[in-house]
Amino acid sequence: MSNNISATIHLTGDVQSADFPKWIIRHAHKLGIVEVYTQLVPSGLEVKAVGAEEMLQALAIGASLGPSSVLVETATISTDACT
């Protein structure tokens, strides 16, 4: 079993849709990520989450594809070990 790590996923593009944060949280929960927060920032949408590294990577990939209401141009993920 993987250790949990924290990650920040930064999404740019047309990501201002009101349903996108709820979509991300719903998909994070399906991946077993229970700690997930979203915040609109001037450059796009920032997602902070804690979970297994492979599930966080899966969330980043899923978010980059997004629902039809958004057009993600870039998705970058940075991770840190939880202490």
N, C-alpha and C positions, 0 to 999 in steps of 0.2 A: 504494500500500500504506500502511496506517495505521501510525503509530508506536504502540509499546506504552505503556500507562499502567497504573498500579496502581489497584485499586479495592477498597473494602470494601463488601460487601453485608450488610446487617443484616436478618435475618428474624425476625419475631415470630409468635406463635400456638402451636399444638400442633406444634412442630418438633423434639421430643425423640426421635423415632424413630431407632433405631440404624442403619437403612439409609439415612437421608437424607443424611448426609455423603458416603457412597460414591456415592449417586445423583448428587449435585452434582458430585463430582470426575469421574465417568464422563461426564456431559454437558459439563463444561468441556473435557475432552479431545476430545470430538467437535467442539467449536467451535474447536479449535486452541489452546486456553488450556492451557499446560503447567505453569504455576506457579499452583497453587491449594491453599489450606489452609482447613480448617474448624475452628471451635472453638465448643463450647457455652458460652454466657455466661448469666448469670442472666436476662436479658431475652429470650433466644432463641438463635439460631444466627448466628455471624459467619463470613462467607466473605471471605478475602483472596485476590485473584488479580491476575495481570499478563497483559495481552494487548491486542489491538486494541479500541478503545473500543466499536465496534459489536458485537463478540463478547461483551464484558463486559455490555453492555446486554441482549443476547440471553440470557446466563446468568441475569441478574437476573429477566427475565421468565419464563424456564423454571422457575427456583427458586420464583417466586411461585406458580406452578401446582402444582409439586411432584408427588411420587408419591401414590398413594392413602393411604399410611400417615401423611401429615401434613396439617395444615390451616394454611396460611400466612395470617395476618391482614394483615401489612404487610411490604413489601420496600422498603428504601431503599438507594440506592447513592451512595457518595461516591467521587470519583476524584481522582487526583493524577498529574501528568506524571512519568514515570520520568526519573531523571537519569543 
